[in-house]
Amino acid sequence: MKEQLIAVKIIDFGKLKTIYQDICYFRAYSTAMRKMEGGKFSPPPSIPREVISSIQGKGPVRLGPVEVQRVSENKVRLKDYNTVVEGVVEMGEPLYAIVDMSDGIKVFLAYESKKVVVGIDVGIRHLITIVSLIDGKLWKVRYFGSDLMKEDFARYLGENQGYSHLQAIRDKVRFQTNEAVRFIEELNPRVVAMEDLRLYDNKIGRGLKTIQNALETELYKRGIRYRRLEPYNTSKVCSNCGYKKGEVLGSIFVCPACGYKADRDFNAAFNIALRCYYSC
């Protein structure tokens, strides 16, 4: 059985905060003592023995696997540490927890691996729209860079060439693309799907391709598998019922068949994720 680690929100640190403070103290003090010939320093008793060698070395400082127990629908307690975290209901019952104390306190819950697929829509109003699915069902949605590029794209589209603005676009989207890929990395997807913007040879397609190239570069660096899909009609297909001739009214998608309404970028990203779920 393969397991998937997912970063979760800490509701109550419990004993972990004291342990982390002692780790920081022991790390700083032992470094100072090593500079003194024959200097020795015993670690505080609160620090679990299993992480002491990690503190003194260069590897990550991790505690676990830690036994967990569910205390409510979306809250999980780390036994023996009285730490409470917010679980991921859609993933089912957590198997155990891992606590990373290399730089701050981070808790990861281990779940039985699910089929996580991510769809990405690249645009101007929302720079990057991310929709993730678990076993074909909607999971998490995030928007990055809302209204960030409107003026830059207006200048780019308004000039005959406009290529001088492409570098400015690349520089401006760097932070947002890094944040988006960091979010995707936490989802631990089996595959990430995007429209193949290379098939658009018009000016706006080339501008959006600049953003997509930055995304693909970051995904490649982190070893995240991605696929390019045909981009046609992703904005006009209804992600709710599958009707193929929906209407896009400004920023809203409207389905005349089932009455479904949604953000147009969300609808497109959802369609990309669904298409990849069934075909990638």
ABEGO torsion letter per residue (X at the ends): XBBBBBBBBBABAEAAAAAAAAAAAAAAAAAAAAABBGBBBBBBAABBAAAAAAAABABBBBBOBBBBBBABAABBBBBGAGBBBBBBAAAEBBABBBBBAABEBBBBBBBBBBBBBBBBBBBAABABBBBBBBGGBBBBBBBBGBGAAAAAAAAAAABAAGAAAAAAAAAAAAAAAAAAAAAAAAAGBABBBBBBAAABABAAAAAAAAAAAAAAAAAAAAGBBBBBBBABGAAABBAAAGBABBBBBEABBBBAAAGBBBBAAAAAAAAAAAAAAAAX
